[in-house]
């Protein structure tokens, strides 16, 4: 599988972690993505893929691509035998300048990219991407489209600064302290976050803490769960286990078993690190 990634230029780098190109056969027909403090935009250039946003949600098909604000539950991606797309890994607040609606309306409700940017505009973008001369030119075209659509967004600076503090502390920060430092009420801060991120700052902090704990796991070696839970700021190992099941539907030990399966069956794969086999 070919994967090409690059950081966008100013000012997109304040909103986006990276632009990427993906082409090839996925390691598994279905992959589960645990929630993360990030959003996602995909322009699909291959056969449709499918997404299920939680066990209680019907699987939906996405032919043109999708937009996903920061999720609060695991997502299941179903891939065709060969997939091809360009996309954007977005910071929690980063989709807001490109959305015509509040981010809260899309929370745990992935939508097609046509629903966000319109059918004609997306068809033209996909045509340009499909005829581009390689991944680098495709990423440049996507970057130019994002620059063209970038808009001023009220409250974005506040949400970005507050989110950065949450990230820097691994989610271990009192939300009341954040609103006090910003000189606004907790209610106003929560409203801004729901408009621009899709969730409250408390939920973002919870997801940041979970992500920090997961990225601290080395599935190739022994794991001291008590130490890991304490380091991530959980009350105890039981609290950590409860949060892990809430985010993934898995126990921590089962998660590691599945990660080890991925490493064993597809060593060095470009997708290793966050997605898990769902088959």
TIMI-853333 format. One line per 10 residues: number of its first residue (from 1); their letters; for each residue x, y, z of N, C-alpha, C, CB. Coordinates in steps of 0.2 Angstrom, whole numbers. Atoms other than C-alpha are relative to their C-alpha. Glycine has a CB too. Layout:
<kepas>
NUM> a> X,Y,Z,X,Y,Z,X,Y,Z,X,Y,Z | ...;
</kepas>
This chain:
<kepas>
1> xxxxxxxxxx> 4,-6,0,0,0,0,4,6,0,-5,0,6 | -4,-6,1,7,17,-5,-3,6,4,0,2,-7 | 3,-5,-5,5,31,8,5,6,-1,0,-2,7 | -4,-6,0,12,49,5,-3,5,4,0,2,-8 | 3,-5,-5,10,62,18,4,7,0,-1,-3,7 | -4,-6,-1,15,80,20,-4,5,4,2,3,-6 | 3,-5,-4,12,95,32,-2,6,-5,5,3,6 | 2,-5,4,2,109,24,4,7,1,-8,1,0 | -3,-6,-1,8,127,22,-4,4,4,2,3,-7 | 4,-5,-4,3,142,32,-5,3,-4,5,6,2;
11> xxxxxxxxxx> 2,0,-7,-10,146,38,-4,-7,1,-5,5,2 | 3,6,-1,-17,128,35,3,-4,6,0,-4,-6 | -4,4,-5,-4,121,47,-3,1,7,7,1,0 | 4,-1,-7,-14,128,62,-6,-3,0,-1,8,1 | 7,4,0,-29,118,57,1,-7,-2,-4,3,-5 | -1,7,3,-22,102,49,7,-3,2,0,1,-8 | -6,4,-2,-9,89,55,4,-2,-7,-2,-6,4 | -3,1,6,-6,83,37,-5,-2,-5,5,-6,1 | 4,2,6,-12,80,20,3,-7,-2,0,5,-6 | -2,6,2,-11,62,13,-3,-3,-6,-1,-5,6;
21> xxxxxxxxxx> 2,4,6,-12,50,-2,0,-7,2,4,2,-6 | 0,7,-1,-17,32,0,-3,-4,-6,-5,-1,6 | 2,4,6,-18,19,-13,3,-7,1,3,3,-7 | -2,7,0,-18,0,-13,-5,-4,4,7,-1,4 | 4,5,-3,-25,-15,-4,0,1,7,1,-8,-2 | 0,-1,-7,-30,-12,14,2,-7,4,-7,2,3 | -2,6,-3,-23,-25,27,-6,-4,2,4,2,6 | 7,4,-2,-41,-30,32,-5,3,-3,0,0,8 | 6,-3,3,-58,-28,24,-3,5,5,-4,-6,-2 | 3,-4,-5,-64,-20,40,5,2,5,-6,-3,3;
31> xxxxxxxxxx> -4,-2,-6,-54,-9,52,-4,5,5,6,5,-4 | 3,-4,-5,-59,-1,68,4,5,2,-2,-5,6 | -4,-6,-3,-53,16,73,-3,3,6,0,6,-6 | 2,-3,-6,-54,21,91,-1,7,0,5,-2,6 | 0,-8,0,-59,39,95,7,3,1,-5,2,5 | -6,-3,-1,-45,51,94,-2,8,0,5,-2,-6 | 1,-7,0,-43,70,96,2,3,-6,4,3,6 | -1,-2,7,-44,73,78,-6,0,-4,6,-4,-3 | 6,1,5,-56,75,63,3,-2,-6,-3,7,-1 | -2,3,6,-55,68,46,-4,2,-6,0,-7,0;
41> xxxxxxxxxx> 3,-1,6,-59,73,28,3,-4,-5,1,8,-2 | -3,5,5,-57,60,14,-4,2,-7,-2,-7,2 | 3,0,7,-60,63,-5,2,-7,-3,4,6,-4 | 0,6,3,-63,46,-12,1,0,-8,-6,-5,2 | -2,1,7,-55,41,-29,-1,-7,-3,7,3,-1 | 1,7,2,-59,23,-29,-7,-3,1,5,-5,4 | 7,3,-1,-74,11,-26,-2,3,7,0,-8,0 | 2,-2,-6,-85,16,-12,2,-4,6,-8,0,0 | -1,4,-6,-81,12,6,-6,1,5,7,3,3 | 6,0,-5,-92,10,21,2,2,7,-4,-7,0;
51> xxxxxxxxxx> -1,-2,-6,-93,17,38,-5,-2,5,2,8,1 | 5,1,-5,-102,12,54,3,4,6,-1,-8,2 | -2,-4,-6,-101,25,68,-3,-3,6,-2,7,-2 | 3,3,-7,-105,14,83,-5,-6,-2,-4,5,3 | 4,6,1,-114,-3,85,-7,1,-1,1,-4,6 | 7,-1,1,-131,5,85,-2,4,-6,-3,4,7 | 0,-4,6,-128,14,69,0,-4,-6,5,6,-1 | -1,4,6,-132,7,52,6,2,-4,-7,1,-4 | -6,-1,5,-117,5,40,-3,4,-6,3,-6,-2 | 2,-5,6,-118,19,26,6,-1,-5,-1,7,3;
61> xxxxxxxxxx> -5,0,5,-109,19,10,2,7,-2,-2,-4,-6 | -2,-7,2,-98,34,4,4,-1,-6,5,2,6 | -3,1,6,-94,35,-14,5,6,-2,-5,0,-6 | -4,-6,1,-87,53,-15,5,1,5,-4,6,-1 | -5,-2,-6,-78,54,2,-4,1,6,4,5,-2 | 4,-2,-6,-83,59,19,3,5,4,-1,-7,4 | -3,-5,-5,-81,72,33,-2,-3,7,-3,7,-1 | 1,3,-7,-79,66,51,2,5,5,3,-7,1 | -2,-4,-5,-79,78,65,3,-4,6,-5,5,3 | -3,5,-5,-70,72,81,-5,-4,3,3,5,6;
71> xxxxxxxxxx> 4,5,-2,-78,56,86,0,-1,7,1,-7,-4 | 0,2,-7,-84,50,103,-1,-7,1,-6,4,4 | 1,7,0,-86,32,98,5,-3,-5,-7,-2,0 | -4,3,5,-76,20,88,-4,0,-7,2,-8,2 | 2,0,7,-78,20,69,2,-7,-3,2,6,-4 | -2,6,4,-78,4,58,0,2,-7,-5,-6,2 | 0,-2,7,-72,7,40,0,-7,-3,7,4,-1 | 0,5,5,-76,-6,27,3,1,-7,-7,-3,0 | -4,-2,6,-64,-6,12,-2,-5,-5,7,0,2 | 0,5,5,-65,-13,-5,6,-3,-1,-2,4,-7;
81> xxxxxxxxxx> -7,3,0,-51,-24,-11,5,4,-2,-1,-5,-6 | -5,-5,1,-42,-9,-17,-3,7,1,3,0,-8 | 2,-7,-2,-44,9,-11,5,5,-2,-2,0,8 | -4,-5,2,-38,25,-17,-3,7,2,1,0,-8 | 3,-6,-3,-40,42,-9,5,5,2,-5,-1,6 | -4,-5,-4,-33,59,-3,-4,2,6,2,6,-5 | 4,-2,-6,-37,65,14,4,5,4,-2,-6,4 | -3,-5,-5,-33,77,28,-1,-2,7,-3,7,-1 | 1,1,-7,-30,73,46,0,7,3,6,-5,3 | 2,-7,-2,-37,88,55,0,0,7,-7,2,-3;
91> xxxxxxxxxx> 0,-1,-7,-34,95,72,-7,1,2,4,7,2 | 7,0,-2,-50,95,83,-4,5,-2,0,-1,8 | 4,-6,2,-55,112,79,1,2,-8,3,6,4 | -2,-2,7,-48,112,61,-5,0,-5,6,-4,-2 | 5,0,5,-64,108,51,-4,6,0,-4,-7,1 | 5,-5,0,-74,122,57,0,6,-5,1,4,7 | 0,-5,5,-68,135,44,-2,-3,-7,7,3,-1 | 2,3,7,-73,123,30,-7,-3,0,5,-6,-2 | 7,3,-1,-90,118,37,-6,5,-1,-1,-4,6 | 6,-4,1,-107,126,32,-5,0,6,-3,0,-6;
101> xxxxxxxxxx> 4,1,-6,-114,120,49,4,-1,6,-5,-6,-2 | -3,1,-6,-110,119,67,3,-7,0,-4,1,6 | -3,7,0,-98,104,70,-4,-5,4,7,1,3 | 4,4,-5,-110,98,84,-5,-4,-4,-3,4,5 | 5,4,4,-122,93,70,2,-6,-3,-3,5,-5 | -3,5,3,-110,81,63,3,-5,5,5,2,-5 | -3,4,-5,-104,73,80,-3,-7,-1,-2,3,7 | 2,7,1,-104,54,77,-5,-1,-6,-2,-3,7 | 4,0,5,-113,57,61,4,1,-7,-6,4,0 | -4,-1,6,-101,55,46,-4,2,-6,5,-6,-2;
111> xxxxxxxxxx> 4,-2,6,-107,64,30,4,-1,-6,-3,7,1 | -4,0,6,-102,63,12,3,7,-1,-5,-2,-6 | -3,-7,2,-91,77,6,-4,4,-4,7,-1,-3 | 5,-4,4,-105,82,-6,-4,4,4,-3,-5,-5 | 5,-3,-5,-116,86,9,3,6,3,-2,-5,5 | -4,-5,-3,-103,98,15,2,6,-6,6,-2,3 | -3,-5,5,-96,106,-1,-4,0,-7,7,-2,-2 | 5,0,6,-110,102,-14,3,-5,-6,0,7,-3 | -2,5,5,-110,89,-28,4,3,-6,-7,-3,-3 | -4,-3,6,-104,100,-43,7,1,2,-3,6,-2;
121> xxxxxxxxxx> -7,-1,-2,-89,106,-33,4,-6,1,0,5,6 | -4,6,-1,-84,89,-27,1,-4,-6,-4,-4,5 | -1,4,6,-86,81,-44,6,3,-4,-6,0,-4 | -6,-3,3,-74,94,-51,6,-1,3,-2,8,-1 | -6,1,-4,-62,92,-37,3,-7,-2,-1,1,7 | -2,7,2,-62,73,-40,3,-1,-7,-6,-5,2 | -2,0,6,-60,75,-58,8,2,-1,-4,4,-5 | -7,-3,0,-44,86,-56,5,-5,4,0,7,3 | -5,5,-4,-37,74,-43,1,-6,-4,-3,-2,7 | -1,6,4,-40,59,-54,5,0,-6,-7,-3,-2;
131> xxxxxxxxxx> -4,-1,5,-31,66,-68,7,4,1,-3,5,-6 | -7,-4,-2,-16,74,-58,6,-5,-1,-1,1,8 | -7,4,1,2,68,-61,3,-2,6,4,5,-5 | -3,3,-6,5,58,-46,-2,3,7,7,1,0 | 2,-2,-6,3,60,-27,1,7,2,2,-5,5 | -2,-7,-2,12,76,-24,-4,5,-4,8,1,-3 | 4,-4,3,2,85,-37,-7,0,3,0,-1,-8 | 7,1,-3,-14,78,-30,-1,4,7,-2,-7,1 | 0,-3,-7,-9,84,-12,0,8,-1,5,-2,4 | 0,-7,2,-6,101,-20,-7,3,-2,5,2,-5;
141> xxxxxxxxxx> 7,-2,2,-23,102,-28,-5,0,6,-3,-5,-5 | 4,0,-6,-31,97,-12,1,6,5,1,-7,4 | -2,-6,-4,-21,110,-2,-3,7,-3,7,0,0 | 2,-6,4,-26,123,-15,-8,1,1,1,1,-7 | 8,0,-1,-45,118,-13,-1,3,7,-3,-6,-1 | 1,-2,-7,-43,120,6,1,8,1,4,-4,5 | -2,-7,0,-35,137,4,-6,4,-2,7,2,-3 | 6,-4,3,-49,143,-7,-6,0,4,-2,-3,-7 | 6,1,-4,-62,137,5,1,3,7,-3,-7,1 | -1,-2,-7,-54,144,21,-4,6,2,8,1,1;
151> xxxxxxxxxx> 4,-6,-2,-65,156,30,1,2,7,-8,-1,-1 | 0,-2,-6,-65,167,45,-5,-3,5,0,8,1 | 4,4,-4,-72,158,60,0,3,7,1,-7,0 | 0,-3,-7,-78,167,76,2,-5,5,-7,3,1 | -1,4,-6,-71,160,92,6,-5,-1,-6,-3,2 | -5,5,2,-58,149,83,7,1,4,2,0,-7 | -6,-1,-4,-43,157,92,-1,-2,7,2,7,0 | 2,2,-7,-51,154,109,0,-8,0,-7,3,2 | 1,7,0,-55,136,105,7,-3,-1,-5,-3,-5 | -7,3,1,-37,133,98,4,0,6,3,4,-6;
161> xxxxxxxxxx> -5,-1,-6,-28,140,113,-2,-5,5,-1,7,2 | 2,5,-5,-39,130,125,1,-7,-2,-7,1,1 | -2,7,2,-37,114,115,7,-1,1,-3,-1,-7 | -7,2,-1,-19,116,115,3,-1,7,4,6,-3 | -1,2,-8,-18,117,134,-2,-7,1,-3,6,4 | 3,6,-2,-29,102,135,5,-6,-3,-7,-1,-3 | -5,4,3,-17,93,123,7,-1,3,1,1,-8 | -7,-1,-4,-1,99,132,0,-4,7,2,7,1 | 1,3,-6,-8,92,148,-2,-8,0,-4,4,5 | 3,7,1,-14,75,141,-7,0,2,5,-5,3;
171> xxxxxxxxxx> 7,0,-3,-31,80,146,-1,1,7,-4,-7,-2 | 1,-1,-7,-27,82,164,0,7,2,7,-4,3 | 1,-7,-2,-33,100,167,-7,1,2,2,4,-6 | 7,-2,-3,-48,107,176,-3,5,-5,0,3,7 | 3,-4,5,-60,114,163,-2,7,3,-6,-3,-3 | 1,-6,-4,-65,127,176,6,5,-1,-2,-1,7 | -6,-4,0,-47,133,176,1,3,-7,6,-4,2 | -1,-2,7,-47,135,157,-5,6,-2,-2,-6,-5 | 5,-5,2,-63,145,156,2,7,4,-7,-2,2 | -2,-5,-4,-57,156,170,6,4,-3,2,-2,8;
181> xxxxxxxxxx> -6,-3,3,-40,159,161,-2,4,-6,5,-5,-2 | 2,-4,7,-50,164,145,-4,6,2,-4,-5,-4 | 4,-6,-2,-61,176,155,-7,-1,-2,3,6,-2 | 7,1,2,-77,168,150,-3,-6,5,-1,-2,-7 | 3,5,-4,-90,156,158,1,-7,-3,-7,1,1 | 0,7,2,-89,137,157,-5,-1,-5,0,-5,6 | 5,2,5,-105,137,148,1,3,-7,-7,4,3 | -2,-3,6,-99,149,135,6,-4,-4,2,8,1 | -6,4,3,-83,139,132,-3,-6,-3,5,-1,6 | 3,7,3,-93,123,130,-4,1,-6,-5,-3,6;
191> xxxxxxxxxx> 3,-2,6,-104,132,117,4,1,-6,-5,6,1 | -4,-1,6,-90,137,107,3,-6,-2,6,5,2 | -3,6,1,-82,120,108,-5,-4,-4,2,-4,6 | 5,4,4,-98,112,102,-1,2,-7,-7,-1,4 | 0,-3,6,-99,124,88,5,-2,-5,-1,8,0 | -6,0,4,-81,122,82,3,-7,0,4,5,2 | -3,6,-1,-76,105,88,-5,-6,-1,4,-1,7 | 5,5,0,-92,96,90,-1,-3,7,1,-6,-5 | 0,3,-7,-89,91,108,2,6,5,4,-6,1 | -2,-5,-6,-87,100,125,8,-1,1,-4,-1,6;
201> xxxxxxxxxx> -7,0,-2,-69,104,131,1,-6,5,2,6,4 | -1,5,-5,-72,91,145,0,-7,-4,-6,-1,5 | -1,7,4,-75,77,131,6,0,-3,-6,0,-4 | -6,0,3,-60,83,122,6,-2,5,2,7,-3 | -6,2,-5,-49,81,138,-1,-7,1,-2,4,6 | 0,7,-2,-56,64,141,3,-4,-6,-8,-2,0 | -2,3,6,-52,59,123,8,1,0,-3,2,-7 | -8,-1,0,-34,67,124,3,-5,5,1,7,2 | -3,4,-5,-31,57,140,0,-7,-2,-4,0,7 | 1,6,3,-37,41,132,6,-1,-6,-7,-2,-3;
211> xxxxxxxxxx> -5,0,6,-26,44,116,7,0,3,-1,6,-4 | -7,0,-3,-11,48,127,2,-7,3,1,5,5 | -1,7,-3,-13,31,136,1,-5,-5,-6,-2,4 | -1,5,5,-15,21,120,7,1,-3,-6,1,-5 | -6,-1,3,0,29,112,6,-2,4,1,7,-3 | -5,2,-4,10,25,127,1,-8,0,-1,2,7 | -1,7,-1,7,6,125,5,-2,-6,-7,-3,-2 | -5,4,5,21,-4,116,-3,-7,0,7,1,3 | 3,7,1,12,-20,110,5,-5,-1,-5,0,-5 | -6,5,2,29,-28,106,3,-2,7,5,3,-4;
221> xxxxxxxxxx> -3,1,-6,34,-28,125,-5,-1,6,5,5,2 | 5,0,-5,27,-31,142,-3,6,2,4,-3,6 | 3,-6,-2,15,-19,149,-2,0,7,-7,1,-4 | 2,-1,-7,13,-12,167,-6,4,0,6,3,4 | 7,-3,1,-6,-8,166,-1,5,6,-5,-5,0 | 1,-4,-6,-6,0,184,4,7,-1,2,-3,6 | -5,-6,2,9,12,179,-3,4,-5,7,-3,-1 | 2,-3,6,2,16,162,-7,4,2,-2,-5,-5 | 6,-3,-2,-15,20,170,1,6,4,-5,-4,4 | -1,-5,-5,-8,31,184,4,6,-4,5,-2,5;
231> xxxxxxxxxx> -4,-5,4,4,40,171,-5,4,-4,5,-3,-4 | 5,-4,5,-11,45,160,-5,4,4,-4,-5,-4 | 5,-4,-4,-21,52,175,-6,-3,2,-1,6,-3 | 6,3,-2,-34,39,178,1,-2,8,-1,-7,-3 | 0,1,-7,-39,36,196,3,-7,2,-8,0,3 | -3,7,-2,-34,17,196,-1,-4,-7,-4,-3,6 | 0,4,6,-33,3,184,-7,-2,-2,4,-7,1 | 7,2,2,-52,-1,185,-3,6,-4,-4,-1,6 | 3,-6,3,-56,17,180,3,0,-8,2,6,3 | -3,0,7,-44,15,165,-3,-5,-4,8,-2,1;
241> xxxxxxxxxx> 3,6,4,-52,-2,160,-7,2,-2,0,-6,4 | 7,-2,2,-69,6,160,0,5,-5,-4,3,7 | 0,-5,6,-64,21,149,2,-4,-6,5,5,2 | -2,3,6,-55,9,137,-6,-4,-3,5,-5,2 | 6,3,3,-71,-1,135,-5,5,-3,-3,-5,5 | 4,-6,2,-81,15,133,2,2,-7,-1,5,5 | -3,-3,6,-70,21,119,1,-5,-6,7,3,1 | -2,5,5,-66,4,110,-5,-6,0,7,-2,1 | 3,6,-1,-78,-9,116,4,-6,2,-4,-2,-6 | -4,5,-2,-63,-19,121,3,1,7,6,0,-6;
251> xxxxxxxxxx> -4,-1,-6,-53,-22,137,7,1,-3,0,-7,4 | -7,-2,2,-35,-16,137,4,-6,-3,3,3,6 | -4,6,2,-28,-34,136,-2,-2,-7,-1,-5,5 | 2,2,7,-39,-38,121,2,5,-5,-8,0,0 | -3,-5,5,-34,-22,112,7,-2,-2,0,7,3 | -7,2,1,-16,-27,114,1,-6,-4,4,-1,7 | 0,6,4,-20,-44,107,-1,1,-7,-5,-5,3 | 1,-1,7,-27,-37,92,5,4,-4,-7,4,-1 | -6,-4,2,-13,-24,90,6,-5,-2,3,5,5 | -5,5,1,-1,-39,91,-1,-4,-6,1,-5,6;
261> xxxxxxxxxx> 2,3,7,-11,-48,77,2,4,-6,-7,-2,1 | -1,-5,6,-9,-33,66,8,0,-1,-2,7,1 | -7,-1,1,10,-32,69,3,-7,-3,3,1,7 | -2,7,3,12,-51,66,-2,-1,-7,-3,-5,5 | 2,2,7,2,-52,50,2,5,-5,-8,0,0 | -2,-5,4,7,-35,43,6,4,3,-6,4,-2 | -6,-4,-3,24,-30,50,2,6,-4,6,-4,1 | -2,-6,4,29,-12,45,-5,3,-4,6,-2,-4 | 5,-3,5,12,-8,37,-1,7,2,-6,-4,1 | 1,-7,0,8,10,34,-5,2,5,0,4,-6;
271> xxxxxxxxx> 6,-1,-5,-8,9,44,1,-2,7,-6,-4,-3 | -1,3,-6,-1,1,59,1,6,5,6,-4,1 | 0,-5,-5,-3,12,75,-6,2,3,4,6,-3 | 6,-1,-3,-21,16,77,-6,-4,-2,-2,8,-2 | 5,5,2,-33,6,66,1,-7,3,-1,0,-7 | 0,7,-2,-37,-12,72,-4,-4,-5,-2,0,7 | 4,5,4,-43,-27,62,-7,-1,4,4,-7,0 | 7,1,-2,-62,-28,64,-3,-7,-2,-4,6,-2 | 2,6,3,-63,-45,55,1,-5,6,4,-2,-6;
</kepas>
